[in-house]
Amino acid sequence: MASSYWDESLAARYRAFQYSFPERPLAGRVVILAGGTGGLGAATTMLLAREGAKLVVGFRANHTRAEALRAAVAGQTGQMISLVEGDLVLPEVRHAYLEAAASLGTLEGGAIFAGDPARVSWESLDAVALRSSWDANFVGPMLLAKDLAGAIERTGRGGSLVLLATMQALAPFSASLNYAAPKAALVHAARILAKQFRKARVNVVAPGATVAGMAEASVSSGKYDAYVSSGAIPRFGRPEDIARAVRFFLEPDGYVTGQVLLADGGLTLRRDLG
């Protein structure tokens, strides 16, 4: 019995080696980038703006940096981005993201870069520090993920949501408890959302030691030098590496959900060589 979902005309095209690889598939599509003015988010903002996406870009408090990015995007791509300011834990801020997106069209994608490195010494780690990291690295991003996935689901058109974690959420690194634990929870929550939703694809990008973003201070201090000198990794990560990974998951009509892309150059795999 033939499949009721079989498309013979499509199969015939493939037999004739005729494939569809759209150029600039995100052009004209509405995408939210929460935390999109930071080191890794800014690179993704620029990449998607170059492709012609309609972008809503969020930041927590650094208005000067946000305006500088908006000017840079306009100067380099001719695209104008909409900015949203505030803490993701606040419902009015999350509502502002959705309102800004609705003014541009139908929401089809989102990436949540927002977070905090939560660097607190072991001796100073207390309930206040743990709760602060939990809010910044899990509660806020997850509440926005819930809102965005729901909005995408309701359109009926489908779309993609990308959460940003860290290599430390996937493997144990010393002195990373306050940052890594909420990010590990974020990874598991993303899989739950991917299972729960039908129209919204949900995936995670987990950066390694990058020269921009939250790892910049650690990398510039020499903390990860041993991994390069030992050959465990060929170089430190760049914001462009992460931007391309996020863009992969955001591509329309994607066929991946509930997955984690570890973009760390092999550091986690070979961390015993550092």
Salt bridges, closest charged atoms under 4 A:
GLU8 OE2 - ARG15 NH1 2.79
GLU51 OE1 - ARG247 NE 2.82
GLU67 OE2 - HIS63 NE2 3.52
GLU67 OE2 - ARG70 NH2 2.70
ASP87 OD2 - ARG60 NH2 3.18
GLU99 OE2 - HIS95 NE2 3.70
GLU108 OE1 - ARG29 NH1 2.51
GLU108 OE2 - ARG157 NH2 2.97
ASP147 OD2 - ARG94 NE 2.91
ASP241 OD2 - ARG235 NH1 2.90
ASP241 OD1 - ARG244 NH2 3.08
GLU251 OE1 - ARG247 NH1 3.08
